[in-house]
Amino acid sequence: MGKILDEILQSSSELTPDNQQKVLGYIHSLKNDLSESSKTVTVLSGLISEADAKELTQIIEQHCEQVHAADWTLPS
């Protein structure tokens, strides 16, 4: 096994059964977080076509990534 997994097993074997259950619950919550992120990406993928995404990127780069010095006034 890998070093990290060995360390997790060693450390958790020293815990009480109640705390081992908490560790297991935490591991499950991490796995669920990853799967929820995957579900979000899956749901969102395909909502915008590649052409639309490129157009949006171009619009943002042309119009949002600019500083117009004349729009800023310095206090006297």
C-alpha positions as CSV (number, residue, x, y, z in Angstrom):
1,M,0.0,0.0,0.0
2,G,1.0,3.6,-0.4
3,K,2.6,5.6,2.4
4,I,-0.4,7.8,3.0
5,L,-2.8,4.9,3.1
6,D,-0.5,3.1,5.5
7,E,-0.4,6.2,7.7
8,I,-4.2,6.5,7.7
9,L,-4.6,2.9,8.6
10,Q,-2.0,3.1,11.4
11,S,-3.5,6.3,12.8
12,S,-7.1,5.2,12.6
13,S,-6.3,1.8,14.2
14,E,-5.3,3.8,17.4
15,L,-8.7,5.5,17.6
16,T,-11.7,4.4,19.5
17,P,-14.4,2.6,17.4
18,D,-16.6,5.7,17.7
19,N,-13.8,7.9,16.3
20,Q,-13.0,5.3,13.6
21,Q,-16.7,5.7,12.5
22,K,-16.2,9.4,12.4
23,V,-13.2,9.0,10.1
24,L,-15.1,6.6,7.9
25,G,-18.0,9.2,7.7
26,Y,-15.5,11.9,6.8
27,I,-14.0,9.7,4.0
28,H,-17.6,9.1,2.7
29,S,-18.3,12.8,2.7
30,L,-15.2,13.5,0.7
31,K,-16.2,10.9,-1.9
32,N,-19.7,12.4,-2.0
33,D,-18.2,15.9,-2.5
34,L,-16.3,14.6,-5.5
35,S,-19.2,12.8,-7.0
36,E,-21.4,15.9,-6.5
37,S,-18.9,18.1,-8.4
38,S,-18.8,15.5,-11.2
39,K,-22.6,15.6,-11.4
40,T,-22.6,19.4,-11.6
41,V,-20.1,19.3,-14.4
42,T,-22.0,16.6,-16.2
43,V,-25.3,18.6,-15.9
44,L,-23.7,21.8,-17.1
45,S,-21.7,20.3,-19.9
46,G,-23.4,20.7,-23.3
47,L,-25.5,23.7,-22.2
48,I,-23.3,26.1,-24.2
49,S,-22.0,25.1,-27.6
50,E,-18.3,25.3,-28.3
51,A,-19.0,28.2,-30.7
52,D,-21.0,30.1,-28.2
53,A,-18.3,29.5,-25.5
54,K,-15.6,30.9,-27.9
55,E,-17.8,33.9,-28.7
56,L,-18.4,34.6,-25.0
57,T,-14.6,34.3,-24.3
58,Q,-13.9,36.7,-27.1
59,I,-16.5,39.3,-25.9
60,I,-15.1,39.1,-22.3
61,E,-11.6,39.5,-23.5
62,Q,-12.5,42.5,-25.7
63,H,-14.8,44.3,-23.4
64,C,-14.2,43.2,-19.8
65,E,-10.5,43.0,-19.6
66,Q,-9.9,46.7,-20.3
67,V,-9.2,49.6,-17.9
68,H,-10.5,52.9,-19.1
69,A,-8.4,55.5,-17.2
70,A,-10.8,58.3,-18.1
71,D,-13.5,56.5,-16.0
72,W,-11.4,56.9,-12.9
73,T,-11.0,60.1,-11.0
74,L,-8.5,60.7,-8.3
75,P,-9.5,62.6,-5.2
76,S,-7.9,66.1,-5.0
